[in-house]
Amino acid sequence: MEMDSDTIRRTNDSPNGSTTYSMVCQSKGRQNVKATVLQREVGLFSGVCLIVGTMIGSGIFISPSSVLLYTGAVGPCLVIWAACGVLATLGALCYAELGTMITKSGGEYSYFMEAFGSIVAYLFSWTTVMVLKPSSLAIITLSFAKYASSPFYPGCTPPLVVTKCLAATAIVLIVGVNCFSVKLASYVQNFFTAAKLLIIAVIMGGGIVMLAQGKTEHFSNAFDSPSLSIGGIGLACYNGLWAYDGWNQLNFITEELKNPHRNLPLAIIIGIPLVSVCYVMVNTAYFTVMSMTEMLSSPAVAVTFGDRVLHPLSWIVPLFVVFSTFGAGNGSCFTAGRLAYVSGREGHMVKILSYISPRRYTPSPALMFNGFLAMCYIIPADINTLINYFSFAQWTFYGLAALSLIVMRFTKKEFRRPVKVPIVIPALMVLVSCYLVVAPIFYEPALEYLYCTIFIFSGLIFYYFLIYRKVKWVIRLMRPITMYLQLLMEVVPPEKTE
């Protein structure tokens, strides 16, 4: 196929936005051929579903009692859930400004590149691509496997080999869907988000019926908490905010979002408050049929609620927990692939991760790499403990993202800002993030935090030799490997976007 030079058009909307190349190739049939880049196929509804579906995993159905444990009473517990929703919304507003100011995929990675430079961005991608994202997918799919297999083992725990094999199957299926089509992955996300919102609506409806029937005994003396303290409030907020984690998911796919200047802030403004209302209302519903002691001792709170309120239809609760975890896994995989893709495109990961399928327009090597690492994290007996120690790193990056917004107010004044939040909001998020980084180390010190910190900064060794020094023998070694993998997976480098 021959193309004239005038068939390639170059556009650059703003000094800080990504430059896009649109290529229109005209054949005899006058058909348009899309450029070999990730396409803008995610609309507002799918964006809201991605945020809501990733934030709401299995926690609100299985173990929402961590906030209750540290508050010691029903009233403070519900207040903390609402306050965490407000804080999450404020944090998301910071990401709305960042995402509309820098319209590149990759989330915090792109913002750190602009505000702090290459080293901070690399350490973020190193930690997130290698640990945080794949381990999150592993934990989600293990929860999925546990609840999907439990009906076949009534009265006992499913064998470990069964849950691990089922989790691995779920990873393969999720990665396959995401490699096949962006639209299919969006449809899957929309369906499972609708399913989890449906069961939440059922639980909320059951709670309203119980309240109408006078089931309010657990709300009497709701604020009488003998164990409430400043430290307890802090730890309750720490656990509550983790339930809201995921407000930044849409920022990872900005380049695939239709009209991001409009749809990104709209999706955030719709999605985060929706999740906040769901969390407060669901916890209120739980308290209509369970005392504080029963909630703290229940292995799966939603299942206990279903047995007492929805019987004989209580079986739908574990079914929808399975749906919820699968949807959260799909959303996690969808965004994780984009971070690895952008890191590879910028030269911070191996180049093959930045290649995309010319037929599917999906970053299949990056998605497969994330799936492979998730498989590896499934193998150990228990990864939850180790991953919990890495959690403080996530809040470090959230704080740095808010700080980057403040920094760029002074260093990137020429950037266009369709959304601009008061500077006090990112300043508050920096303070909250600092507390949430220090709190678990201060209240529950452990040597594992040091190990995690050493791992994060060990990325500087790879950065020095592979990025800064560009060791020649590594480049020579990777060239044939990249070529072989490119032929095997039928992928090509993306067209330049800068």
C-alpha positions in Angstrom: 0.0 0.0 0.0 1.5 3.4 -1.0 0.9 6.6 0.9 1.5 10.1 0.0 3.1 12.4 2.4 0.0 14.4 2.9 -1.9 11.4 4.2 0.0 11.7 7.5 -1.3 14.4 9.7 0.5 15.6 12.9 -1.4 17.3 15.7 -0.3 18.8 18.9 -3.1 20.2 21.1 -1.0 21.7 23.9 2.6 22.0 25.1 2.1 19.4 27.8 -0.2 17.0 26.1 0.9 14.1 24.0 1.5 14.7 20.4 -0.6 12.5 18.2 0.0 11.2 14.7 -3.1 10.3 12.8 -2.5 8.3 9.6 -5.1 7.9 7.0 -4.2 5.3 4.3 -6.5 5.3 1.3 -6.8 2.1 -0.6 -8.9 1.3 -3.7 -11.9 0.7 -1.5 -11.4 4.1 0.2 -11.2 2.5 3.6 -9.5 4.3 6.5 -6.7 2.4 8.3 -6.2 3.4 11.9 -2.8 4.4 13.1 -0.9 1.8 15.1 -1.5 3.3 18.5 -3.9 2.6 21.3 -7.3 3.8 20.2 -9.8 6.1 22.1 -12.5 3.5 22.7 -13.4 4.1 26.4 -16.4 6.4 27.0 -17.8 8.0 30.1 -19.9 5.1 31.2 -17.0 2.6 30.8 -14.8 5.0 32.7 -17.2 5.2 35.6 -17.5 1.4 35.6 -13.7 1.0 35.6 -13.3 3.3 38.7 -16.3 1.8 40.6 -15.5 -1.8 39.5 -11.9 -1.6 40.6 -12.5 0.2 43.9 -15.3 -2.2 45.0 -13.6 -5.6 45.2 -14.4 -8.3 47.8 -13.5 -6.3 51.0 -16.9 -4.7 51.5 -18.6 -8.1 51.3 -16.1 -10.2 53.2 -14.3 -8.1 55.9 -15.4 -4.5 56.3 -14.9 -4.8 60.0 -11.3 -3.3 60.3 -12.7 0.2 60.6 -15.1 -1.0 63.3 -12.3 -2.7 65.2 -10.4 0.5 65.7 -13.4 2.8 66.4 -15.2 0.5 68.8 -18.7 1.7 68.1 -21.2 1.9 65.3 -21.5 5.7 65.1 -17.8 6.5 64.8 -17.4 3.6 62.3 -20.0 5.1 59.9 -18.5 8.6 60.3 -15.1 7.3 59.4 -16.5 5.5 56.3 -18.1 8.8 55.2 -15.0 10.9 56.0 -12.8 8.5 54.0 -15.1 8.9 51.1 -14.7 12.7 51.3 -10.9 12.3 51.5 -10.9 9.9 48.5 -12.9 12.4 46.5 -10.5 15.2 47.3 -7.6 13.0 46.2 -9.4 12.1 43.1 -9.9 15.8 42.3 -6.2 16.2 42.3 -5.9 13.4 39.8 -8.6 15.0 37.7 -6.4 18.1 37.4 -3.3 16.1 36.7 -5.1 13.9 34.1 -6.6 16.7 32.2 -3.3 18.7 32.3 -1.1 15.8 31.1 -3.2 13.7 28.8 -0.9 10.7 28.7 -1.5 7.2 30.0 0.5 5.7 32.8 -1.1 7.6 35.8 1.5 8.8 38.3 4.4 7.8 36.0 3.7 10.5 33.5 3.2 13.1 36.2 6.4 12.2 38.0 8.3 12.5 34.7 7.1 16.1 34.2 7.4 17.2 37.9 10.4 15.3 39.3 12.2 13.8 36.4 13.2 10.3 35.2 14.5 8.8 38.5 11.3 9.2 40.5 9.2 8.0 37.6 11.4 5.0 37.1 11.2 4.0 40.8 7.4 4.3 40.6 7.2 2.0 37.5 9.8 -0.4 39.0 7.8 -0.9 42.2 4.3 -0.8 40.6 5.0 -2.9 37.5 7.1 -5.5 39.4 5.2 -5.8 42.7 2.1 -3.7 43.3 0.0 -4.4 40.2 0.7 -8.1 39.6 0.4 -8.9 43.4 -2.9 -7.1 43.5 -4.2 -9.2 40.6 -2.9 -12.3 42.3 -4.7 -11.5 45.6 -8.0 -10.6 43.8 -8.0 -13.8 41.7 -7.2 -15.9 44.8 -10.3 -14.4 46.5 -12.3 -15.2 43.4 -11.0 -18.8 43.4 -11.8 -19.2 47.1 -15.5 -18.2 46.7 -15.9 -19.9 43.3 -14.8 -23.2 44.7 -16.4 -23.1 48.1 -19.8 -24.5 47.0 -18.1 -27.7 45.8 -16.6 -28.2 49.3 -19.4 -27.6 51.8 -18.4 -27.5 55.4 -14.6 -27.3 54.7 -12.0 -25.1 53.1 -11.2 -25.8 49.4 -7.8 -27.5 48.9 -5.0 -25.0 48.3 -4.1 -26.6 44.9 -7.7 -26.1 43.7 -7.8 -22.4 44.6 -4.4 -21.8 43.1 -5.3 -23.5 39.8 -8.6 -21.7 39.6 -6.9 -18.4 40.3 -4.4 -19.1 37.5 -7.2 -20.0 35.2 -8.9 -16.7 36.0 -5.7 -14.8 35.3 -5.3 -16.5 31.9 -8.9 -15.7 31.1 -8.7 -12.0 32.2 -5.4 -11.5 30.3 -6.9 -13.2 27.2 -9.9 -10.9 27.2 -7.8 -7.8 27.6 -5.4 -8.9 24.8 -8.3 -9.7 22.5 -10.1 -6.3 22.5 -10.3 -3.1 24.4 -14.0 -3.0 23.7 -14.5 -6.5 25.0 -12.6 -5.8 28.2 -14.8 -2.7 28.7 -17.9 -4.7 28.2 -16.7 -7.3 30.7 -15.9 -4.5 33.2 -19.3 -2.9 32.6 -21.2 -6.1 33.2 -19.4 -7.1 36.4 -19.6 -3.6 37.8 -23.4 -3.6 37.1 -23.5 -7.0 38.9 -21.8 -5.8 42.0 -23.9 -2.6 42.1 -27.0 -4.9 41.9 -26.0 -6.9 44.9 -25.1 -3.8 46.8 -28.6 -2.4 45.9 -30.1 -5.7 47.2 -28.2 -5.4 50.5 -29.1 -1.7 50.9 -32.8 -2.6 50.2 -32.7 -5.3 52.8 -31.2 -2.9 55.3 -33.9 -0.3 54.6 -36.6 -3.0 55.1 -35.0 -4.0 58.4 -34.9 -0.4 59.6 -38.6 0.0 58.6 -39.4 -3.0 60.7 -37.7 -1.4 63.7 -34.4 -3.2 63.7 -32.5 -0.3 65.3 -31.3 -1.8 68.5 -27.6 -1.9 67.3 -27.8 1.9 66.7 -28.7 2.8 70.3 -25.9 4.5 72.1 -24.1 4.4 68.7 -21.3 6.8 69.8 -20.5 5.2 73.1 -17.0 3.9 72.4 -14.7 3.2 75.5 -11.7 2.4 73.2 -11.9 5.4 70.9 -8.6 7.3 70.7 -6.6 9.5 68.3 -4.4 6.6 67.4 -7.5 4.4 66.8 -9.1 7.0 64.6 -5.9 7.2 62.6 -5.7 3.5 62.1 -9.4 3.3 61.2 -8.9 6.0 58.6 -5.9 4.0 57.3 -8.0 0.9 56.8 -11.0 2.8 55.5 -9.0 4.6 52.8 -7.6 1.3 51.6 -11.1 0.3 50.8 -11.4 3.4 48.6 -8.1 2.7 46.9 -8.4 2.8 43.1 -9.6 6.3 42.5 -6.6 6.8 40.1 -7.4 3.9 37.8 -8.7 6.0 34.9 -5.6 8.1 34.8 -3.7 5.0 33.6 -5.7 4.9 30.4 -6.0 8.6 29.5 -4.8 8.1 26.0 -7.7 5.6 25.3 -10.4 7.8 26.9 -12.7 9.6 24.6 -12.7 13.4 25.2 -10.5 13.1 28.4 -10.8 16.7 29.3 -14.5 16.2 29.9 -14.9 12.5 30.7 -12.0 12.0 33.1 -13.2 14.6 35.7 -16.9 13.6 35.1 -16.1 9.9 35.7 -14.3 10.7 38.9 -17.0 13.0 40.2 -19.6 10.4 39.5 -17.7 7.3 40.5 -16.1 8.2 43.9 -19.2 9.6 45.6 -21.2 6.6 44.3 -18.7 4.3 46.0 -18.8 6.4 49.2 -22.6 6.2 49.3 -22.5 2.4 48.7 -20.0 1.8 51.5 -21.9 3.8 54.1 -25.2 2.3 53.2 -24.0 -1.2 53.1 -22.4 -0.9 56.5 -25.6 0.6 57.8 -27.5 -2.4 56.4 -25.1 -4.8 58.1 -25.7 -3.2 61.5 -29.5 -3.8 61.2 -29.0 -7.5 61.7 -25.6 -7.9 63.3 -24.1 -6.6 66.5 -20.6 -5.2 66.7 -19.3 -8.5 68.1 -21.0 -10.5 65.3 -19.5 -8.3 62.6 -16.0 -8.6 64.0 -16.3 -12.4 64.3 -18.0 -13.1 60.9 -15.6 -14.6 58.3 -17.8 -13.1 55.5 -20.1 -10.4 56.6 -22.3 -10.2 53.5 -22.9 -13.9 53.6 -24.0 -13.7 57.2 -26.3 -10.8 56.2 -27.7 -12.9 53.3 -28.4 -15.9 55.5 -30.5 -13.7 57.9 -32.3 -11.4 55.5 -32.3 -13.0 52.0 -33.0 -16.6 52.9 -33.8 -18.8 50.9 -32.1 -16.6 48.2 -28.9 -16.2 50.3 -26.9 -18.1 47.8 -26.8 -15.1 45.5 -24.4 -13.2 47.8 -21.4 -15.5 47.4 -22.2 -15.7 43.7 -22.1 -12.0 43.3 -18.9 -11.8 45.4 -17.4 -14.0 42.7 -18.6 -11.6 40.1 -17.2 -8.7 42.1 -13.7 -10.1 42.4 -13.6 -11.1 38.8 -14.6 -7.6 37.7 -12.0 -6.0 40.0 -9.3 -8.4 38.6 -10.3 -7.4 35.0 -10.0 -3.7 35.9 -6.7 -4.2 37.6 -5.2 -6.0 34.6 -6.6 -3.4 32.2 -4.8 -0.5 33.9 -1.6 -2.4 34.8 -0.9 -3.2 31.2 -1.0 0.5 30.3 1.6 1.4 32.9 4.1 -1.3 31.7 3.3 -0.1 28.1 4.1 3.5 28.8 7.2 2.6 30.8 8.5 0.6 27.9 7.7 3.4 25.5 9.8 5.8 27.6 12.7 3.4 27.8 12.3 2.5 31.5 11.2 -1.1 30.8 12.2 -3.5 28.0 11.0 -2.2 24.6 8.9 -5.3 23.9 6.5 -4.1 26.6 5.7 -1.0 24.5 4.7 -3.0 21.5 1.0 -3.4 20.5 -1.0 -5.7 18.3 -1.7 -4.1 14.9 -4.9 -6.0 14.6 -6.3 -5.7 18.1 -4.8 -2.3 19.2 -4.0 -3.7 22.6 -0.7 -3.7 24.5 -0.6 -7.5 24.6 3.1 -8.0 25.7 2.6 -5.7 28.7 -0.7 -7.5 29.6 1.0 -10.9 29.3 3.9 -9.7 31.4 1.6 -8.5 34.2 -0.3 -11.9 34.0 3.0 -13.8 34.2 4.1 -12.0 37.3 0.7 -12.5 38.9 1.0 -16.2 38.3 4.4 -16.2 40.1 2.8 -14.4 43.1 0.2 -17.1 43.3 2.8 -19.8 43.9 3.9 -18.9 47.5 1.8 -20.2 50.3 0.8 -16.7 51.5 1.7 -13.5 49.8 -0.8 -11.3 51.7 1.5 -10.6 54.6 4.4 -9.5 52.4 2.2 -7.4 50.1 0.7 -5.6 53.1 4.2 -4.3 53.9 4.4 -2.8 50.4 1.2 -0.9 51.0 3.0 2.0 52.5 4.7 2.5 49.2 1.4 3.1 47.5 0.6 6.0 49.8 4.1 7.4 49.2 3.3 7.6 45.5 -0.1 9.1 46.2 1.6 11.8 48.3 4.2 12.4 45.6 1.4 12.8 43.0 -0.3 15.5 45.1 3.1 17.1 45.6 3.7 17.0 41.8 0.5 19.0 41.3 1.8 21.7 43.7 5.3 21.7 42.1 3.9 22.1 38.6 1.7 25.0 39.6 5.1 26.9 39.8 7.3 25.1 37.3 4.8 24.4 34.5 2.7 27.5 34.5 2.3 27.3 30.7 0.3 24.1 30.9 -3.4 24.3 30.1 -5.5 23.2 33.1 -9.2 22.5 32.2 -9.7 21.4 35.8 -8.0 23.4 38.6 -8.5 22.6 42.2 -7.6 24.9 45.2 -4.0 24.3 46.2 -5.1 23.6 49.7 -6.6 20.2 48.5 -3.3 18.7 47.2 -1.5 20.2 50.3 -4.0 18.3 52.5 -3.5 15.1 50.5 0.3 15.4 51.0 -0.2 15.6 54.8 -2.7 12.7 54.8 -0.3 10.6 52.7 2.6 11.3 55.0 0.5 10.1 58.0 -0.6 7.0 56.2 3.0 6.1 55.3 4.3 6.7 58.8 1.3 5.3 60.8 1.7 1.5 60.1 5.4 1.7 60.7 5.0 3.7 63.9 2.1 1.6 65.4 3.2 -1.8 64.2 6.9 -1.6 63.4 8.4 -4.5 61.5 11.7 -5.3 59.8 9.8 -6.1 56.6 9.2 -2.4 55.9 13.0 -2.0 55.7 13.1 -4.9 53.2 10.5 -3.3 51.1 12.3 0.0 51.1 15.5 -1.7 50.1 13.7 -3.4 47.2 12.2 -0.1 46.0 15.6 1.7 46.0 17.4 -1.3 44.5 15.7 -0.2 41.3 18.4 2.5 41.2 21.0 -0.2 40.4 19.1 -1.2 37.2 18.4 2.5 36.4 22.1 3.4 36.5 23.4 0.5 34.3 20.4 0.1 32.0 19.0 3.5 31.6 21.7 6.0 32.5 24.8 4.2 31.3 23.0 2.1 28.7 25.4 -0.9 29.0 26.1 -2.1 25.4 26.2 -5.8 26.0 22.7 -5.8 27.5 21.4 -3.9 24.4 23.0 -6.5 22.1 21.5 -9.3 24.2 18.0 -7.8 24.2 17.9 -7.1 20.4 17.4 -10.7 19.2 15.1 -11.5 22.1 12.9 -8.5 21.3 12.8 -9.5 17.7 11.9 -13.1 18.5 9.1 -12.1 20.9 7.8 -9.6 18.4 7.5 -12.3 15.7 6.0 -14.7 18.2 3.3 -12.4 19.5 2.8 -10.5 16.2 3.2 -7.1 17.7 4.8 -3.8 16.4 6.2 -0.6 18.0 3.6 2.1 18.4 3.8 5.2 16.2 5.5 8.0 17.9 3.3 10.1 20.3 5.8 12.8 21.1 
